Amino acid sequence: MVSTTDVDGGLFAAVDIGASSGRVILGRVAGSPGGTRAELETVHRFPNGVKEFDGGLRWDFDALFAEVLTGLAAAATAAAARGEGIASIGIDTWAVDYGLVNNAGELVAAPFSYRDDRSRAVVARVHQELDPARLYATTGLQFLPFNSIYQLATEAGLDGLQALLIPDLIGFLLTGRRRTEATNASTTGLFDAVAGEWATEFLAALGLPGDLFPPLIQPGETLGTLLPGIAERTGLPAATKVVAVGSHDTASAVAAVPAERPDFAYVSSGTWSLVGVELSHPVLTEASRAANFTNERGVDGTIRYLRNVGGLWLLSECQRTWAAEGYRPGLEELLDAAATLPLGGPVINADDPYFIAPDNMPERIRAAVGNTGAVLPEHPAHIVRCILDSLAAGYARTIADAERLADVHAGVVQIVGGGSQNRLLCQLTADATGKPVLAGPVEATALGNVLVQARAAGVLRGGLGELRAVVRASQQPAEYMPSPVAAHQSAARSVSSRGAL
């Protein structure tokens, strides 16, 4: 039973920003014990994306923050129209990227994007100073060449500057307070997975200032209240709180997985796919490092034991290329055509770094298939089916590896995020894993954001199980059962796809 008050908990504003778009959402959590539900209303949407300027791929942070303020103003207007106020604001974004702020509180340059390849050149140098086995034994972090530790190793002249991860940078500009939220800190490569503190010896080993990052803050703690200028621009009271949530968007999404039992695997499916299981302690074994699994913090001190497996970026980039060539089919049309194709088509390694950067994704996918000795027809339906088959195979392989390495069993796969709407992907995942798939909610990240705020306000008083019960009461997931024949074929193809590139 959910522990709640018997009154409406008011409104909460969730600032939810991904690598391609952002939203400001009003959330309400209300009801009596046993009947508590969460409702969301998007009040502002805006595009986001990297741009090439000042020598690399960067985020236009000034434009991004202006959109955040526009969204908060829209939230204030919507709340006032109901005769209500906003209890607090929570912020979540993607991980690893940061902005450098000087002592005067000024952002010294637009933040680099993780899709810029500047950090690849310093990986070997970092590993000369810090052996990868030692890094993993402390941080438990999956090796990715764009992890913050490698990005920071490219920087010079950091004395007098602080690195603020993107959600923390937004929070600082709203409140004037500098903190690093723990779930996002765990993605930097400079965070001790066991102690839950900064790994300051790694900063020293790389010649980075010991105070490069601000002190940590946990989900549910109050960062501060709005600066007067921000209050004036948004129409919100200056007393409005900014509350730390799972500021890494995957942490918020996993907090809102509507699991009824602990033996679940999850796929947070969007631009990237984050695939794994939830644990109480990190897995820091050499076998785990060899499998390139990550141990990131979740809400309430949980461990998100997962791997990045590529994602729907592949599909969106293909659509962008086709649109530039004058071919603009709707997504449903593409999926319907892909679903008619027979089982057993070619697959690729969807999380290979070869696919990180933009530029003619259809041709790159066809080239990758060619490297396996197969041929992929040029028609978009075949390319879409290859993407989805490859993602499903990657999900199955990763879940099986997580079960083995963490010595757990997942009885069900929970897909949340945008990919939960993709019926073909969900069915292919059930087939590839041989497990039931429960799909939804689409807005898991925003729900997790709002629910942590609601608990901080005292509207909810339980742990993650209680938060997830609210999600189940609010939305009914779609269920997909595996086809035995398809599951057998998908398992064989999952094994063969390991060496696709």
Secondary structure, DSSP 8 states (H G I E B T S, - for coil): ---B-SS---EEEEEEE-SSEEEEEEEEEE-STT--EEEEEEEEEEE--EEEETTEEEE-HHHHHHHHHHHHHHHHHHHHHTT--EEEEEEEB-SS-EEEE-TTS-B-S--B-TTS-GGGGGHHHHHHHS-HHHHHHHH-----TTSHHHHHHT----TT-EEEEHHHHHHHHHHS---EEHHHHTTSS-EETTTTEE-HHHHHHTT--TTSS--EE-TTSEEEE--HHHHHHHT--TT-EEE----BHHHHHHHT---SSS-EEEEEESSSEEEEEEESS----HHHHHTT-EEEE-GGG-EEEEEE---THHHHHHHHHHHHTT----HHHHHHHHHTS-S------TT-GGGSS-S-HHHHHHHHHHHTT----SSHHHHHHHHHHHHHHHHHHHHHHHHHHHT---SEEEEESGGGG-HHHHHHHHHHHTS-EEE--TTHHHHHHHHHHHHHTTSB-S-HHHHHHHHHHH---EEE---HHHHHHHHHHHHHGGG--
